[in-house]
Amino acid sequence: MVEVFKTTVNSRTNALLLLEQIHNTYSSYRANFDLEDCDRILRVECISGKVDELWLIRLLQKAGFDAAVLEDEIC
């Protein structure tokens, strides 16, 4: 399962620190940021189950950032 989040993460340094926390907590997650996107995207894939959306949002909030799940848009 893959979840995509809109964030306010604004630097590569912050993104790398958050990715380290994510990967250390959930070894089954594959996560990356796209800071060049206007929504500063965080993509998280769980290779064995569902992504814990609430935990990720709280992690970013504790670090001083906002995050929200981007809903799928069907055109």
PQR file of N, CA, C, O and H, with PARSE charges and radii, in Angstrom:
ATOM      1  N   MET A   1       0.842  -1.183   0.000 -0.4000 1.5000
ATOM      2  CA  MET A   1       0.000   0.000   0.000 -0.0000 2.0000
ATOM      3  C   MET A   1       0.881   1.238   0.000  0.5500 1.7000
ATOM      4  O   MET A   1       1.923   1.267   0.656 -0.5500 1.4000
ATOM      5  N   VAL A   2       0.463   2.257  -0.735 -0.4000 1.5000
ATOM      6  CA  VAL A   2       1.195   3.518  -0.826 -0.0000 2.0000
ATOM      7  C   VAL A   2       0.288   4.649  -0.362  0.5500 1.7000
ATOM      8  O   VAL A   2      -0.882   4.718  -0.736 -0.5500 1.4000
ATOM      9  H   VAL A   2      -0.383   2.233  -1.267  0.4000 1.0000
ATOM     10  N   GLU A   3       0.844   5.531   0.456 -0.4000 1.5000
ATOM     11  CA  GLU A   3       0.140   6.755   0.856 -0.0000 2.0000
ATOM     12  C   GLU A   3       1.003   7.941   0.462  0.5500 1.7000
ATOM     13  O   GLU A   3       2.231   7.878   0.516 -0.5500 1.4000
ATOM     14  H   GLU A   3       1.795   5.475   0.761  0.4000 1.0000
ATOM     15  N   VAL A   4       0.346   9.019   0.066 -0.4000 1.5000
ATOM     16  CA  VAL A   4       1.031  10.242  -0.337 -0.0000 2.0000
ATOM     17  C   VAL A   4       0.529  11.369   0.552  0.5500 1.7000
ATOM     18  O   VAL A   4      -0.673  11.535   0.755 -0.5500 1.4000
ATOM     19  H   VAL A   4      -0.652   9.070   0.022  0.4000 1.0000
ATOM     20  N   PHE A   5       1.484  12.146   1.083 -0.4000 1.5000
ATOM     21  CA  PHE A   5       1.160  13.227   2.006 -0.0000 2.0000
ATOM     22  C   PHE A   5       1.640  14.559   1.454  0.5500 1.7000
ATOM     23  O   PHE A   5       2.714  14.651   0.859 -0.5500 1.4000
ATOM     24  H   PHE A   5       2.461  12.011   0.918  0.4000 1.0000
ATOM     25  N   LYS A   6       0.837  15.580   1.656 -0.4000 1.5000
ATOM     26  CA  LYS A   6       1.235  16.963   1.407 -0.0000 2.0000
ATOM     27  C   LYS A   6       1.885  17.434   2.704  0.5500 1.7000
ATOM     28  O   LYS A   6       1.318  17.238   3.779 -0.5500 1.4000
ATOM     29  H   LYS A   6      -0.036  15.506   2.139  0.4000 1.0000
ATOM     30  N   THR A   7       3.078  18.060   2.625 -0.4000 1.5000
ATOM     31  CA  THR A   7       3.774  18.473   3.844 -0.0000 2.0000
ATOM     32  C   THR A   7       4.276  19.911   3.730  0.5500 1.7000
ATOM     33  O   THR A   7       4.193  20.544   2.677 -0.5500 1.4000
ATOM     34  H   THR A   7       3.539  18.219   1.752  0.4000 1.0000
ATOM     35  N   THR A   8       4.798  20.397   4.848 -0.4000 1.5000
ATOM     36  CA  THR A   8       5.461  21.703   4.856 -0.0000 2.0000
ATOM     37  C   THR A   8       6.960  21.552   5.114  0.5500 1.7000
ATOM     38  O   THR A   8       7.627  22.519   5.482 -0.5500 1.4000
ATOM     39  H   THR A   8       4.866  19.883   5.702  0.4000 1.0000
ATOM     40  N   VAL A   9       7.488  20.354   4.923 -0.4000 1.5000
ATOM     41  CA  VAL A   9       8.930  20.128   5.080 -0.0000 2.0000
ATOM     42  C   VAL A   9       9.640  20.964   4.019  0.5500 1.7000
ATOM     43  O   VAL A   9       9.303  20.901   2.837 -0.5500 1.4000
ATOM     44  H   VAL A   9       6.947  19.568   4.624  0.4000 1.0000
ATOM     45  N   ASN A  10      10.632  21.752   4.456 -0.4000 1.5000
ATOM     46  CA  ASN A  10      11.185  22.751   3.549 -0.0000 2.0000
ATOM     47  C   ASN A  10      12.671  22.608   3.243  0.5500 1.7000
ATOM     48  O   ASN A  10      13.232  23.439   2.528 -0.5500 1.4000
ATOM     49  H   ASN A  10      10.906  21.803   5.417  0.4000 1.0000
ATOM     50  N   SER A  11      13.318  21.574   3.769 -0.4000 1.5000
ATOM     51  CA  SER A  11      14.740  21.419   3.469 -0.0000 2.0000
ATOM     52  C   SER A  11      15.113  19.946   3.379  0.5500 1.7000
ATOM     53  O   SER A  11      14.473  19.075   3.968 -0.5500 1.4000
ATOM     54  H   SER A  11      12.862  20.900   4.350  0.4000 1.0000
ATOM     55  N   ARG A  12      16.160  19.709   2.629 -0.4000 1.5000
ATOM     56  CA  ARG A  12      16.657  18.338   2.464 -0.0000 2.0000
ATOM     57  C   ARG A  12      17.123  17.774   3.808  0.5500 1.7000
ATOM     58  O   ARG A  12      16.919  16.594   4.093 -0.5500 1.4000
ATOM     59  H   ARG A  12      16.680  20.417   2.151  0.4000 1.0000
ATOM     60  N   THR A  13      17.749  18.620   4.632 -0.4000 1.5000
ATOM     61  CA  THR A  13      18.224  18.179   5.946 -0.0000 2.0000
ATOM     62  C   THR A  13      17.073  17.679   6.796  0.5500 1.7000
ATOM     63  O   THR A  13      17.161  16.604   7.389 -0.5500 1.4000
ATOM     64  H   THR A  13      17.915  19.578   4.401  0.4000 1.0000
ATOM     65  N   ASN A  14      15.994  18.447   6.863 -0.4000 1.5000
ATOM     66  CA  ASN A  14      14.822  18.024   7.636 -0.0000 2.0000
ATOM     67  C   ASN A  14      14.225  16.749   7.061  0.5500 1.7000
ATOM     68  O   ASN A  14      13.835  15.851   7.807 -0.5500 1.4000
ATOM     69  H   ASN A  14      15.923  19.321   6.381  0.4000 1.0000
ATOM     70  N   ALA A  15      14.153  16.669   5.749 -0.4000 1.5000
ATOM     71  CA  ALA A  15      13.593  15.481   5.103 -0.0000 2.0000
ATOM     72  C   ALA A  15      14.412  14.245   5.449  0.5500 1.7000
ATOM     73  O   ALA A  15      13.845  13.197   5.758 -0.5500 1.4000
ATOM     74  H   ALA A  15      14.470  17.399   5.143  0.4000 1.0000
ATOM     75  N   LEU A  16      15.730  14.353   5.401 -0.4000 1.5000
ATOM     76  CA  LEU A  16      16.588  13.207   5.711 -0.0000 2.0000
ATOM     77  C   LEU A  16      16.435  12.761   7.158  0.5500 1.7000
ATOM     78  O   LEU A  16      16.423  11.562   7.435 -0.5500 1.4000
ATOM     79  H   LEU A  16      16.190  15.204   5.150  0.4000 1.0000
ATOM     80  N   LEU A  17      16.317  13.707   8.084 -0.4000 1.5000
ATOM     81  CA  LEU A  17      16.117  13.357   9.496 -0.0000 2.0000
ATOM     82  C   LEU A  17      14.791  12.636   9.695  0.5500 1.7000
ATOM     83  O   LEU A  17      14.718  11.654  10.433 -0.5500 1.4000
ATOM     84  H   LEU A  17      16.326  14.681   7.859  0.4000 1.0000
ATOM     85  N   LEU A  18      13.750  13.119   9.042 -0.4000 1.5000
ATOM     86  CA  LEU A  18      12.439  12.473   9.153 -0.0000 2.0000
ATOM     87  C   LEU A  18      12.451  11.083   8.521  0.5500 1.7000
ATOM     88  O   LEU A  18      11.881  10.144   9.076 -0.5500 1.4000
ATOM     89  H   LEU A  18      13.809  13.917   8.442  0.4000 1.0000
ATOM     90  N   LEU A  19      13.090  10.950   7.378 -0.4000 1.5000
ATOM     91  CA  LEU A  19      13.169   9.641   6.727 -0.0000 2.0000
ATOM     92  C   LEU A  19      13.909   8.639   7.606  0.5500 1.7000
ATOM     93  O   LEU A  19      13.537   7.466   7.665 -0.5500 1.4000
ATOM     94  H   LEU A  19      13.553  11.713   6.927  0.4000 1.0000
ATOM     95  N   GLU A  20      14.942   9.095   8.281 -0.4000 1.5000
ATOM     96  CA  GLU A  20      15.678   8.207   9.192 -0.0000 2.0000
ATOM     97  C   GLU A  20      14.768   7.715  10.317  0.5500 1.7000
ATOM     98  O   GLU A  20      14.786   6.533  10.660 -0.5500 1.4000
ATOM     99  H   GLU A  20      15.243  10.047   8.233  0.4000 1.0000
ATOM    100  N   GLN A  21      13.977   8.619  10.887 -0.4000 1.5000
ATOM    101  CA  GLN A  21      13.040   8.225  11.946 -0.0000 2.0000
ATOM    102  C   GLN A  21      11.993   7.246  11.425  0.5500 1.7000
ATOM    103  O   GLN A  21      11.665   6.264  12.091 -0.5500 1.4000
ATOM    104  H   GLN A  21      13.963   9.579  10.608  0.4000 1.0000
ATOM    105  N   ILE A  22      11.479   7.514  10.250 -0.4000 1.5000
ATOM    106  CA  ILE A  22      10.463   6.630   9.657 -0.0000 2.0000
ATOM    107  C   ILE A  22      11.039   5.238   9.437  0.5500 1.7000
ATOM    108  O   ILE A  22      10.427   4.243   9.825 -0.5500 1.4000
ATOM    109  H   ILE A  22      11.745   8.311   9.708  0.4000 1.0000
ATOM    110  N   HIS A  23      12.205   5.163   8.820 -0.4000 1.5000
ATOM    111  CA  HIS A  23      12.799   3.863   8.494 -0.0000 2.0000
ATOM    112  C   HIS A  23      13.262   3.114   9.741  0.5500 1.7000
ATOM    113  O   HIS A  23      13.228   1.884   9.768 -0.5500 1.4000
ATOM    114  H   HIS A  23      12.702   5.971   8.505  0.4000 1.0000
ATOM    115  N   ASN A  24      13.697   3.840  10.775 -0.4000 1.5000
ATOM    116  CA  ASN A  24      14.101   3.181  12.020 -0.0000 2.0000
ATOM    117  C   ASN A  24      12.907   2.621  12.780  0.5500 1.7000
ATOM    118  O   ASN A  24      13.030   1.614  13.477 -0.5500 1.4000
ATOM    119  H   ASN A  24      13.725   4.840  10.753  0.4000 1.0000
ATOM    120  N   THR A  25      11.760   3.263  12.652 -0.4000 1.5000
ATOM    121  CA  THR A  25      10.559   2.814  13.359 -0.0000 2.0000
ATOM    122  C   THR A  25       9.835   1.722  12.592  0.5500 1.7000
ATOM    123  O   THR A  25       9.373   0.745  13.182 -0.5500 1.4000
ATOM    124  H   THR A  25      11.660   4.081  12.086  0.4000 1.0000
ATOM    125  N   TYR A  26       9.736   1.882  11.286 -0.4000 1.5000
ATOM    126  CA  TYR A  26       9.013   0.926  10.443 -0.0000 2.0000
ATOM    127  C   TYR A  26       9.950   0.401   9.356  0.5500 1.7000
ATOM    128  O   TYR A  26      10.110   1.029   8.309 -0.5500 1.4000
ATOM    129  H   TYR A  26      10.112   2.675  10.807  0.4000 1.0000
ATOM    130  N   SER A  27      10.555  -0.731   9.606 -0.4000 1.5000
ATOM    131  CA  SER A  27      11.495  -1.292   8.623 -0.0000 2.0000
ATOM    132  C   SER A  27      10.798  -1.742   7.341  0.5500 1.7000
ATOM    133  O   SER A  27      11.447  -1.933   6.313 -0.5500 1.4000
ATOM    134  H   SER A  27      10.425  -1.241  10.457  0.4000 1.0000
ATOM    135  N   SER A  28       9.482  -1.911   7.402 -0.4000 1.5000
ATOM    136  CA  SER A  28       8.734  -2.336   6.207 -0.0000 2.0000
ATOM    137  C   SER A  28       8.309  -1.154   5.334  0.5500 1.7000
ATOM    138  O   SER A  28       7.664  -1.352   4.304 -0.5500 1.4000
ATOM    139  H   SER A  28       8.955  -1.756   8.237  0.4000 1.0000
ATOM    140  N   TYR A  29       8.660   0.069   5.732 -0.4000 1.5000
ATOM    141  CA  TYR A  29       8.305   1.255   4.953 -0.0000 2.0000
ATOM    142  C   TYR A  29       9.434   1.636   4.006  0.5500 1.7000
ATOM    143  O   TYR A  29      10.614   1.519   4.339 -0.5500 1.4000
ATOM    144  H   TYR A  29       9.183   0.230   6.568  0.4000 1.0000
ATOM    145  N   ARG A  30       9.053   2.087   2.834 -0.4000 1.5000
ATOM    146  CA  ARG A  30       9.956   2.724   1.877 -0.0000 2.0000
ATOM    147  C   ARG A  30       9.398   4.132   1.697  0.5500 1.7000
ATOM    148  O   ARG A  30       8.287   4.303   1.195 -0.5500 1.4000
ATOM    149  H   ARG A  30       8.095   2.182   2.563  0.4000 1.0000
ATOM    150  N   ALA A  31      10.166   5.135   2.105 -0.4000 1.5000
ATOM    151  CA  ALA A  31       9.655   6.506   2.083 -0.0000 2.0000
ATOM    152  C   ALA A  31      10.627   7.431   1.363  0.5500 1.7000
ATOM    153  O   ALA A  31      11.837   7.205   1.358 -0.5500 1.4000
ATOM    154  H   ALA A  31      11.069   4.996   2.512  0.4000 1.0000
ATOM    155  N   ASN A  32      10.070   8.482   0.751 -0.4000 1.5000
ATOM    156  CA  ASN A  32      10.896   9.505   0.122 -0.0000 2.0000
ATOM    157  C   ASN A  32      10.107  10.802   0.023  0.5500 1.7000
ATOM    158  O   ASN A  32       8.876  10.807   0.013 -0.5500 1.4000
ATOM    159  H   ASN A  32       9.087   8.665   0.754  0.4000 1.0000
ATOM    160  N   PHE A  33      10.845  11.894  -0.050 -0.4000 1.5000
ATOM    161  CA  PHE A  33      10.258  13.221  -0.220 -0.0000 2.0000
ATOM    162  C   PHE A  33      10.509  13.715  -1.633  0.5500 1.7000
ATOM    163  O   PHE A  33      11.520  13.384  -2.252 -0.5500 1.4000
ATOM    164  H   PHE A  33      11.845  11.891  -0.043  0.4000 1.0000
ATOM    165  N   ASP A  34       9.572  14.515  -2.135 -0.4000 1.5000
ATOM    166  CA  ASP A  34       9.761  15.283  -3.363 -0.0000 2.0000
ATOM    167  C   ASP A  34       9.572  16.742  -2.973  0.5500 1.7000
ATOM    168  O   ASP A  34       8.464  17.276  -3.031 -0.5500 1.4000
ATOM    169  H   ASP A  34       8.750  14.784  -1.632  0.4000 1.0000
ATOM    170  N   LEU A  35      10.672  17.379  -2.575 -0.4000 1.5000
ATOM    171  CA  LEU A  35      10.597  18.758  -2.096 -0.0000 2.0000
ATOM    172  C   LEU A  35      10.473  19.765  -3.228  0.5500 1.7000
ATOM    173  O   LEU A  35      10.187  20.936  -2.980 -0.5500 1.4000
ATOM    174  H   LEU A  35      11.572  16.945  -2.529  0.4000 1.0000
ATOM    175  N   GLU A  36      10.681  19.334  -4.458 -0.4000 1.5000
ATOM    176  CA  GLU A  36      10.523  20.235  -5.602 -0.0000 2.0000
ATOM    177  C   GLU A  36       9.063  20.384  -6.009  0.5500 1.7000
ATOM    178  O   GLU A  36       8.704  21.352  -6.679 -0.5500 1.4000
ATOM    179  H   GLU A  36      10.913  18.382  -4.659  0.4000 1.0000
ATOM    180  N   ASP A  37       8.224  19.444  -5.615 -0.4000 1.5000
ATOM    181  CA  ASP A  37       6.786  19.543  -5.871 -0.0000 2.0000
ATOM    182  C   ASP A  37       6.217  20.659  -4.994  0.5500 1.7000
ATOM    183  O   ASP A  37       6.681  20.859  -3.872 -0.5500 1.4000
ATOM    184  H   ASP A  37       8.515  18.657  -5.070  0.4000 1.0000
ATOM    185  N   CYS A  38       5.232  21.374  -5.488 -0.4000 1.5000
ATOM    186  CA  CYS A  38       4.657  22.486  -4.724 -0.0000 2.0000
ATOM    187  C   CYS A  38       4.028  22.021  -3.408  0.5500 1.7000
ATOM    188  O   CYS A  38       3.899  22.812  -2.473 -0.5500 1.4000
ATOM    189  H   CYS A  38       4.855  21.211  -6.400  0.4000 1.0000
ATOM    190  N   ASP A  39       3.638  20.752  -3.328 -0.4000 1.5000
ATOM    191  CA  ASP A  39       3.048  20.212  -2.101 -0.0000 2.0000
ATOM    192  C   ASP A  39       4.078  19.542  -1.197  0.5500 1.7000
ATOM    193  O   ASP A  39       3.716  18.992  -0.157 -0.5500 1.4000
ATOM    194  H   ASP A  39       3.744  20.110  -4.088  0.4000 1.0000
ATOM    195  N   ARG A  40       5.351  19.577  -1.575 -0.4000 1.5000
ATOM    196  CA  ARG A  40       6.440  18.962  -0.796 -0.0000 2.0000
ATOM    197  C   ARG A  40       6.044  17.557  -0.344  0.5500 1.7000
ATOM    198  O   ARG A  40       5.894  17.281   0.846 -0.5500 1.4000
ATOM    199  H   ARG A  40       5.645  20.024  -2.420  0.4000 1.0000
ATOM    200  N   ILE A  41       5.887  16.711  -1.304 -0.4000 1.5000
ATOM    201  CA  ILE A  41       5.294  15.384  -1.159 -0.0000 2.0000
ATOM    202  C   ILE A  41       6.159  14.433  -0.336  0.5500 1.7000
ATOM    203  O   ILE A  41       7.379  14.381  -0.495 -0.5500 1.4000
ATOM    204  H   ILE A  41       6.009  16.936  -2.271  0.4000 1.0000
ATOM    205  N   LEU A  42       5.505  13.689   0.538 -0.4000 1.5000
ATOM    206  CA  LEU A  42       6.097  12.530   1.207 -0.0000 2.0000
ATOM    207  C   LEU A  42       5.344  11.311   0.707  0.5500 1.7000
ATOM    208  O   LEU A  42       4.128  11.212   0.874 -0.5500 1.4000
ATOM    209  H   LEU A  42       4.514  13.732   0.667  0.4000 1.0000
ATOM    210  N   ARG A  43       6.072  10.375   0.088 -0.4000 1.5000
ATOM    211  CA  ARG A  43       5.474   9.117  -0.379 -0.0000 2.0000
ATOM    212  C   ARG A  43       5.949   8.001   0.533  0.5500 1.7000
ATOM    213  O   ARG A  43       7.143   7.873   0.805 -0.5500 1.4000
ATOM    214  H   ARG A  43       7.060  10.454  -0.048  0.4000 1.0000
ATOM    215  N   VAL A  44       5.009   7.195   1.001 -0.4000 1.5000
ATOM    216  CA  VAL A  44       5.359   6.083   1.884 -0.0000 2.0000
ATOM    217  C   VAL A  44       4.696   4.819   1.366  0.5500 1.7000
ATOM    218  O   VAL A  44       3.481   4.769   1.169 -0.5500 1.4000
ATOM    219  H   VAL A  44       4.039   7.299   0.779  0.4000 1.0000
ATOM    220  N   GLU A  45       5.513   3.805   1.151 -0.4000 1.5000
ATOM    221  CA  GLU A  45       5.007   2.501   0.737 -0.0000 2.0000
ATOM    222  C   GLU A  45       5.278   1.513   1.861  0.5500 1.7000
ATOM    223  O   GLU A  45       6.379   1.472   2.410 -0.5500 1.4000
ATOM    224  H   GLU A  45       6.499   3.845   1.311  0.4000 1.0000
ATOM    225  N   CYS A  46       4.274   0.722   2.198 -0.4000 1.5000
ATOM    226  CA  CYS A  46       4.430  -0.343   3.181 -0.0000 2.0000
ATOM    227  C   CYS A  46       4.424  -1.665   2.425  0.5500 1.7000
ATOM    228  O   CYS A  46       3.460  -1.992   1.732 -0.5500 1.4000
ATOM    229  H   CYS A  46       3.380   0.756   1.752  0.4000 1.0000
ATOM    230  N   ILE A  47       5.506  -2.420   2.566 -0.4000 1.5000
ATOM    231  CA  ILE A  47       5.608  -3.670   1.816 -0.0000 2.0000
ATOM    232  C   ILE A  47       4.868  -4.820   2.489  0.5500 1.7000
ATOM    233  O   ILE A  47       4.753  -5.905   1.920 -0.5500 1.4000
ATOM    234  H   ILE A  47       6.289  -2.154   3.129  0.4000 1.0000
ATOM    235  N   SER A  48       4.367  -4.584   3.703 -0.4000 1.5000
ATOM    236  CA  SER A  48       3.630  -5.656   4.391 -0.0000 2.0000
ATOM    237  C   SER A  48       2.497  -5.077   5.232  0.5500 1.7000
ATOM    238  O   SER A  48       2.561  -5.082   6.462 -0.5500 1.4000
ATOM    239  H   SER A  48       4.461  -3.702   4.166  0.4000 1.0000
ATOM    240  N   GLY A  49       1.472  -4.584   4.570 -0.4000 1.5000
ATOM    241  CA  GLY A  49       0.328  -4.061   5.307 -0.0000 2.0000
ATOM    242  C   GLY A  49       0.007  -2.629   4.948  0.5500 1.7000
ATOM    243  O   GLY A  49       0.323  -2.147   3.860 -0.5500 1.4000
ATOM    244  H   GLY A  49       1.420  -4.580   3.571  0.4000 1.0000
ATOM    245  N   LYS A  50      -0.633  -1.960   5.900 -0.4000 1.5000
ATOM    246  CA  LYS A  50      -1.139  -0.607   5.692 -0.0000 2.0000
ATOM    247  C   LYS A  50      -0.201   0.427   6.304  0.5500 1.7000
ATOM    248  O   LYS A  50       0.431   0.168   7.329 -0.5500 1.4000
ATOM    249  H   LYS A  50      -0.890  -2.352   6.783  0.4000 1.0000
ATOM    250  N   VAL A  51      -0.110   1.582   5.686 -0.4000 1.5000
ATOM    251  CA  VAL A  51       0.678   2.694   6.203 -0.0000 2.0000
ATOM    252  C   VAL A  51      -0.071   3.317   7.378  0.5500 1.7000
ATOM    253  O   VAL A  51      -1.276   3.558   7.301 -0.5500 1.4000
ATOM    254  H   VAL A  51      -0.623   1.792   4.854  0.4000 1.0000
ATOM    255  N   ASP A  52       0.656   3.576   8.467 -0.4000 1.5000
ATOM    256  CA  ASP A  52       0.075   4.199   9.654 -0.0000 2.0000
ATOM    257  C   ASP A  52       0.053   5.716   9.445  0.5500 1.7000
ATOM    258  O   ASP A  52       0.982   6.422   9.836 -0.5500 1.4000
ATOM    259  H   ASP A  52       1.635   3.380   8.529  0.4000 1.0000
ATOM    260  N   GLU A  53      -1.014   6.198   8.827 -0.4000 1.5000
ATOM    261  CA  GLU A  53      -1.131   7.614   8.458 -0.0000 2.0000
ATOM    262  C   GLU A  53      -1.044   8.528   9.672  0.5500 1.7000
ATOM    263  O   GLU A  53      -0.337   9.535   9.645 -0.5500 1.4000
ATOM    264  H   GLU A  53      -1.769   5.624   8.509  0.4000 1.0000
ATOM    265  N   LEU A  54      -1.755   8.183  10.726 -0.4000 1.5000
ATOM    266  CA  LEU A  54      -1.800   9.031  11.918 -0.0000 2.0000
ATOM    267  C   LEU A  54      -0.419   9.165  12.546  0.5500 1.7000
ATOM    268  O   LEU A  54      -0.024  10.259  12.949 -0.5500 1.4000
ATOM    269  H   LEU A  54      -2.329   7.365  10.748  0.4000 1.0000
ATOM    270  N   TRP A  55       0.316   8.058  12.631 -0.4000 1.5000
ATOM    271  CA  TRP A  55       1.663   8.106  13.203 -0.0000 2.0000
ATOM    272  C   TRP A  55       2.554   9.040  12.395  0.5500 1.7000
ATOM    273  O   TRP A  55       3.298   9.834  12.971 -0.5500 1.4000
ATOM    274  H   TRP A  55      -0.005   7.170  12.304  0.4000 1.0000
ATOM    275  N   LEU A  56       2.489   8.954  11.065 -0.4000 1.5000
ATOM    276  CA  LEU A  56       3.317   9.802  10.212 -0.0000 2.0000
ATOM    277  C   LEU A  56       2.957  11.276  10.363  0.5500 1.7000
ATOM    278  O   LEU A  56       3.843  12.127  10.440 -0.5500 1.4000
ATOM    279  H   LEU A  56       1.884   8.309  10.598  0.4000 1.0000
ATOM    280  N   ILE A  57       1.678  11.577  10.407 -0.4000 1.5000
ATOM    281  CA  ILE A  57       1.240  12.968  10.584 -0.0000 2.0000
ATOM    282  C   ILE A  57       1.728  13.499  11.922  0.5500 1.7000
ATOM    283  O   ILE A  57       2.214  14.627  11.999 -0.5500 1.4000
ATOM    284  H   ILE A  57       0.958  10.886  10.345  0.4000 1.0000
ATOM    285  N   ARG A  58       1.605  12.703  12.974 -0.4000 1.5000
ATOM    286  CA  ARG A  58       2.072  13.131  14.304 -0.0000 2.0000
ATOM    287  C   ARG A  58       3.585  13.308  14.336  0.5500 1.7000
ATOM    288  O   ARG A  58       4.083  14.240  14.967 -0.5500 1.4000
ATOM    289  H   ARG A  58       1.209  11.787  12.911  0.4000 1.0000
ATOM    290  N   LEU A  59       4.319  12.426  13.665 -0.4000 1.5000
ATOM    291  CA  LEU A  59       5.774  12.549  13.604 -0.0000 2.0000
ATOM    292  C   LEU A  59       6.159  13.893  12.995  0.5500 1.7000
ATOM    293  O   LEU A  59       7.004  14.604  13.538 -0.5500 1.4000
ATOM    294  H   LEU A  59       3.914  11.669  13.153  0.4000 1.0000
ATOM    295  N   LEU A  60       5.548  14.238  11.881 -0.4000 1.5000
ATOM    296  CA  LEU A  60       5.859  15.510  11.241 -0.0000 2.0000
ATOM    297  C   LEU A  60       5.429  16.689  12.112  0.5500 1.7000
ATOM    298  O   LEU A  60       6.135  17.695  12.183 -0.5500 1.4000
ATOM    299  H   LEU A  60       4.861  13.661  11.440  0.4000 1.0000
ATOM    300  N   GLN A  61       4.283  16.574  12.770 -0.4000 1.5000
ATOM    301  CA  GLN A  61       3.827  17.652  13.649 -0.0000 2.0000
ATOM    302  C   GLN A  61       4.789  17.859  14.814  0.5500 1.7000
ATOM    303  O   GLN A  61       5.085  18.998  15.176 -0.5500 1.4000
ATOM    304  H   GLN A  61       3.710  15.756  12.713  0.4000 1.0000
ATOM    305  N   LYS A  62       5.279  16.772  15.401 -0.4000 1.5000
ATOM    306  CA  LYS A  62       6.245  16.881  16.506 -0.0000 2.0000
ATOM    307  C   LYS A  62       7.525  17.562  16.056  0.5500 1.7000
ATOM    308  O   LYS A  62       8.200  18.214  16.852 -0.5500 1.4000
ATOM    309  H   LYS A  62       5.039  15.847  15.106  0.4000 1.0000
ATOM    310  N   ALA A  63       7.863  17.413  14.781 -0.4000 1.5000
ATOM    311  CA  ALA A  63       9.058  18.046  14.222 -0.0000 2.0000
ATOM    312  C   ALA A  63       8.783  19.481  13.765  0.5500 1.7000
ATOM    313  O   ALA A  63       9.691  20.163  13.290 -0.5500 1.4000
ATOM    314  H   ALA A  63       7.315  16.883  14.133  0.4000 1.0000
ATOM    315  N   GLY A  64       7.538  19.940  13.907 -0.4000 1.5000
ATOM    316  CA  GLY A  64       7.193  21.316  13.565 -0.0000 2.0000
ATOM    317  C   GLY A  64       6.640  21.523  12.169  0.5500 1.7000
ATOM    318  O   GLY A  64       6.608  22.647  11.668 -0.5500 1.4000
ATOM    319  H   GLY A  64       6.801  19.386  14.294  0.4000 1.0000
ATOM    320  N   PHE A  65       6.202  20.438  11.540 -0.4000 1.5000
ATOM    321  CA  PHE A  65       5.681  20.527  10.175 -0.0000 2.0000
ATOM    322  C   PHE A  65       4.233  20.074  10.119  0.5500 1.7000
ATOM    323  O   PHE A  65       3.756  19.358  11.000 -0.5500 1.4000
ATOM    324  H   PHE A  65       6.228  19.525  11.947  0.4000 1.0000
ATOM    325  N   ASP A  66       3.542  20.501   9.072 -0.4000 1.5000
ATOM    326  CA  ASP A  66       2.180  20.035   8.813 -0.0000 2.0000
ATOM    327  C   ASP A  66       2.236  18.910   7.792  0.5500 1.7000
ATOM    328  O   ASP A  66       3.140  18.844   6.960 -0.5500 1.4000
ATOM    329  H   ASP A  66       3.929  21.082   8.357  0.4000 1.0000
ATOM    330  N   ALA A  67       1.249  18.030   7.877 -0.4000 1.5000
ATOM    331  CA  ALA A  67       1.134  16.944   6.899 -0.0000 2.0000
ATOM    332  C   ALA A  67      -0.323  16.545   6.787  0.5500 1.7000
ATOM    333  O   ALA A  67      -1.062  16.552   7.771 -0.5500 1.4000
ATOM    334  H   ALA A  67       0.514  18.083   8.553  0.4000 1.0000
ATOM    335  N   ALA A  68      -0.726  16.199   5.577 -0.4000 1.5000
ATOM    336  CA  ALA A  68      -2.093  15.731   5.333 -0.0000 2.0000
ATOM    337  C   ALA A  68      -2.054  14.721   4.200  0.5500 1.7000
ATOM    338  O   ALA A  68      -1.282  14.856   3.251 -0.5500 1.4000
ATOM    339  H   ALA A  68      -0.126  16.193   4.778  0.4000 1.0000
ATOM    340  N   VAL A  69      -2.894  13.716   4.317 -0.4000 1.5000
ATOM    341  CA  VAL A  69      -2.985  12.708   3.266 -0.0000 2.0000
ATOM    342  C   VAL A  69      -3.576  13.355   2.022  0.5500 1.7000
ATOM    343  O   VAL A  69      -4.590  14.049   2.095 -0.5500 1.4000
ATOM    344  H   VAL A  69      -3.521  13.606   5.088  0.4000 1.0000
ATOM    345  N   LEU A  70      -2.938  13.125   0.882 -0.4000 1.5000
ATOM    346  CA  LEU A  70      -3.496  13.568  -0.394 -0.0000 2.0000
ATOM    347  C   LEU A  70      -4.431  12.480  -0.890  0.5500 1.7000
ATOM    348  O   LEU A  70      -4.023  11.337  -1.092 -0.5500 1.4000
ATOM    349  H   LEU A  70      -2.114  12.561   0.822  0.4000 1.0000
ATOM    350  N   GLU A  71      -5.663  12.842  -1.079 -0.4000 1.5000
ATOM    351  CA  GLU A  71      -6.660  11.875  -1.536 -0.0000 2.0000
ATOM    352  C   GLU A  71      -6.480  11.608  -3.021  0.5500 1.7000
ATOM    353  O   GLU A  71      -6.080  12.490  -3.780 -0.5500 1.4000
ATOM    354  H   GLU A  71      -5.994  13.771  -0.915  0.4000 1.0000
ATOM    355  N   ASP A  72      -6.779  10.386  -3.424 -0.4000 1.5000
ATOM    356  CA  ASP A  72      -6.737  10.031  -4.841 -0.0000 2.0000
ATOM    357  C   ASP A  72      -7.781  10.840  -5.593  0.5500 1.7000
ATOM    358  O   ASP A  72      -8.923  10.967  -5.151 -0.5500 1.4000
ATOM    359  H   ASP A  72      -7.104   9.669  -2.807  0.4000 1.0000
ATOM    360  N   GLU A  73      -7.378  11.384  -6.731 -0.4000 1.5000
ATOM    361  CA  GLU A  73      -8.323  12.096  -7.588 -0.0000 2.0000
ATOM    362  C   GLU A  73      -8.525  11.290  -8.857  0.5500 1.7000
ATOM    363  O   GLU A  73      -7.566  10.944  -9.547 -0.5500 1.4000
ATOM    364  H   GLU A  73      -6.450  11.281  -7.090  0.4000 1.0000
ATOM    365  N   ILE A  74      -9.763  11.000  -9.154 -0.4000 1.5000
ATOM    366  CA  ILE A  74     -10.084  10.271 -10.373 -0.0000 2.0000
ATOM    367  C   ILE A  74     -10.658  11.258 -11.375  0.5500 1.7000
ATOM    368  O   ILE A  74     -11.667  11.911 -11.111 -0.5500 1.4000
ATOM    369  H   ILE A  74     -10.542  11.282  -8.593  0.4000 1.0000
ATOM    370  N   CYS A  75     -10.017  11.359 -12.512 -0.4000 1.5000
ATOM    371  CA  CYS A  75     -10.450  12.328 -13.534 -0.0000 2.0000
ATOM    372  C   CYS A  75     -11.463  11.713 -14.464  0.5500 1.7000
ATOM    373  O   CYS A  75     -11.940  12.378 -15.384 -0.5500 1.4000
ATOM    374  H   CYS A  75      -9.197  10.828 -12.727  0.4000 1.0000
TER
END
